[in-house]
Amino acid sequence: MQTAGLIDPDRAAALLEARDPALFAERLLELAHSAAGVEELFAYRVGDGAPQALASSSGLGDVRERAEAYARRFHASDPVAAARRAARPGSGFACRIPAEAIELGAYRRLCFERPRFAEKICFGWRKPEATTVVTFYARSGGAAPDMAQLGALAQLAITGLMRNAAPQVPLVEEVERRLAAAHPSLTGRERGVCARSLTGETAREIGQALGLSPATVLTYRQRAYQKLGHSKAHDLLAAVMG
């Protein structure tokens, strides 16, 4: 029965919910093994320098050794580098690389012959500043991989990896931003005090963070509440929800 490239929605959601890199890689490998008998994966982000590892997992041993050796020594001679450079910014690429296509002997022995991988299947998305690549390693002798499903999984993985790699806005900054949009009459100091109050900080903690005395913190907070017609921090929650 054909899968039409679809991934189990529940398992896809579980993958995207995983923010821990090790858990993300483990769930990704489980999906890839189900789709195409994949035994190992390695995902990385690469620009002008050496690759930055984003995820790696394996049903075999020594995956860390292979991932580190690839990033330090082998990436420049890898055939996927040519595919990556040929892709236009804002576009993706895919390639299948058999073990015999790896010309560098040390690379072929460590990453293909020792773990007995017959090929690797690579998917990538190039942005102007860097490219994110997901590589699946498979042995020979199994059923032909479902490339449509593996491609859909790679798209899902690249989305999750890019999101997880993006810098997260600190909670206090996000609350301040929302307060500014909802209540532009608040001064910057009033917003800062209210935002920290909403994230659970005490007057003493707020004062230490902002260089104010606890009494001054309470004054700023009281001014903000009076200005907005509120009496406590809970009344401000509606301004930052949604």
Secondary structure, DSSP 8 states (H G I E B T S, - for coil): ---TT---HHHHHHHHH--SHHHHHHHHHHHHHHHH---EEEEEEESSSS-EEEEEEESSS-HHHHHHHIIIIIGGG-THHHHHHHS-TTEEEEEEEEGGG---HHHHIIIIITTT--EEEEEEEE-SS-EEEEEEEE-SSS----HHHHHHHHHHHHHHHHHHHS----HHHHHHHHHHHH-TTS-HHHHHHHHHHHTT--HHHHHHHHT--HHHHHHHHHHHHHHHT-SSGGGGHHHH--
